[in-house]
């Protein structure tokens, strides 16, 4: 005789931190964000950037911050399009 057991779908991977369940994805995102802030704060020198025609001199932390924000924005746009497609 076989038993039928209710199959429960697996939820996201979690870990308990100070009594709260946190998703591993959120912990990874926090770690990457902390590393990005540290990297940006550590690079404060000036750099010269040549855009198509003008050449600008900016602090490197501004360039890195703008690059990070553009990357986040593009990632969100791609994720939204992918979610709408599915």
Helices and strands as residue ranges (DSSP letters): E 14-17, E 20-23, H 24-42, E 46-50, E 55-59, H 60-85
